[in-house]
Amino acid sequence: MGEKLYYKMKEVCSLLDLAPHVIRFWEKELPNLSFRKNGSGHRVFSKADIDRLEAVKKMLYTEGLTIEGVRKRIRASEDKANPSKTNLLGEIKEIKDLVQDLIKSLDSPR
């Protein structure tokens, strides 16, 4: 692969041996796949985009994951990359549980 900033759909399909409709489907179904469009509305792909597509292809075709399995793995890797998000969600759940317990104790007859 040369040192281009962006690649056209046809180039990416050729590099990865994928059909365009497969890439469009993955883009619709997977949270980390969102591609830029040029002035004429055609998708253009950076090297990082191609790397992500290659990883998805490996998960689906080599590892045998389903689309849902890939989606879960992406979420898990995002949580690992951003532990503060995971911690925040845990704290929110704890607060919710405390509020629910408080409401129950206020509603119960004395």
C-alpha positions as CSV (number, residue, x, y, z in Angstrom):
1,M,0.0,0.0,0.0
2,G,1.4,3.4,-1.0
3,E,1.5,6.5,1.2
4,K,-1.9,7.9,0.3
5,L,-4.1,9.7,2.9
6,Y,-7.3,8.2,1.6
7,Y,-8.3,5.3,-0.6
8,K,-11.4,4.8,-2.7
9,M,-13.9,2.0,-2.1
10,K,-12.6,0.1,-5.2
11,E,-9.1,0.1,-3.9
12,V,-10.1,-1.0,-0.4
13,C,-12.2,-3.8,-1.8
14,S,-9.3,-5.0,-3.9
15,L,-6.9,-4.8,-1.0
16,L,-9.1,-6.8,1.4
17,D,-10.8,-9.0,-1.2
18,L,-14.3,-7.8,-0.1
19,A,-17.3,-6.6,-2.0
20,P,-18.5,-3.0,-1.5
21,H,-21.9,-4.2,-0.2
22,V,-20.1,-6.1,2.6
23,I,-18.2,-3.0,3.7
24,R,-21.4,-0.9,3.6
25,F,-23.2,-3.6,5.7
26,W,-20.4,-3.6,8.3
27,E,-20.5,0.1,8.5
28,K,-24.2,0.0,9.2
29,E,-23.9,-2.8,11.8
30,L,-20.7,-2.1,13.7
31,P,-20.1,0.9,16.1
32,N,-16.5,1.6,15.3
33,L,-16.9,1.7,11.5
34,S,-17.8,5.1,10.1
35,F,-16.1,6.4,7.0
36,R,-15.6,9.8,5.6
37,K,-17.3,10.8,2.4
38,N,-15.7,13.1,-0.2
39,G,-17.4,16.1,-1.8
40,S,-19.3,13.8,-4.2
41,G,-20.5,11.6,-1.4
42,H,-18.2,8.6,-2.1
43,R,-16.7,6.8,0.9
44,V,-12.9,7.4,1.4
45,F,-10.8,5.3,3.7
46,S,-7.8,6.1,5.8
47,K,-5.1,3.6,6.6
48,A,-6.7,3.3,10.1
49,D,-10.1,2.6,8.5
50,I,-8.5,-0.2,6.4
51,D,-6.8,-1.6,9.5
52,R,-10.2,-1.7,11.3
53,L,-11.9,-3.4,8.3
54,E,-9.1,-5.9,8.2
55,A,-9.6,-6.7,11.9
56,V,-13.4,-7.1,11.4
57,K,-12.7,-9.4,8.4
58,K,-10.4,-11.5,10.6
59,M,-12.9,-11.7,13.4
60,L,-15.7,-12.8,11.1
61,Y,-13.9,-15.0,8.6
62,T,-11.0,-16.4,10.5
63,E,-12.2,-16.5,14.1
64,G,-15.8,-17.3,13.2
65,L,-17.5,-14.6,15.2
66,T,-21.0,-13.4,14.3
67,I,-21.7,-9.7,13.7
68,E,-23.0,-9.5,17.3
69,G,-19.8,-11.2,18.6
70,V,-17.8,-8.6,16.8
71,R,-20.0,-5.8,18.2
72,K,-19.4,-7.2,21.7
73,R,-15.7,-7.5,21.2
74,I,-15.5,-3.9,20.0
75,R,-17.4,-2.7,23.0
76,A,-15.2,-4.7,25.3
77,S,-12.0,-3.3,23.8
78,E,-13.5,0.3,24.0
79,D,-14.2,-0.3,27.7
80,K,-10.6,-1.5,28.2
81,A,-9.3,1.5,26.4
82,N,-11.5,3.9,28.4
83,P,-11.8,2.4,31.9
84,S,-13.3,5.6,33.3
85,K,-16.4,5.0,31.2
86,T,-16.8,1.5,32.7
87,N,-16.2,2.9,36.2
88,L,-18.7,5.7,35.7
89,L,-21.3,3.2,34.5
90,G,-20.7,1.0,37.6
91,E,-21.0,4.1,39.9
92,I,-24.3,5.1,38.2
93,K,-25.7,1.6,38.8
94,E,-24.7,1.7,42.4
95,I,-26.4,5.1,42.8
96,K,-29.5,3.8,41.1
97,D,-29.6,0.8,43.4
98,L,-29.2,3.0,46.5
99,V,-32.1,5.3,45.3
100,Q,-34.3,2.3,44.7
101,D,-33.6,1.0,48.2
102,L,-34.3,4.4,49.6
103,I,-37.6,4.6,47.8
104,K,-38.6,1.1,49.0
105,S,-37.8,2.1,52.6
106,L,-39.9,5.3,52.3
107,D,-42.8,3.4,50.8
108,S,-42.8,0.6,53.4
109,P,-45.3,0.9,56.3
110,R,-43.8,1.5,59.7
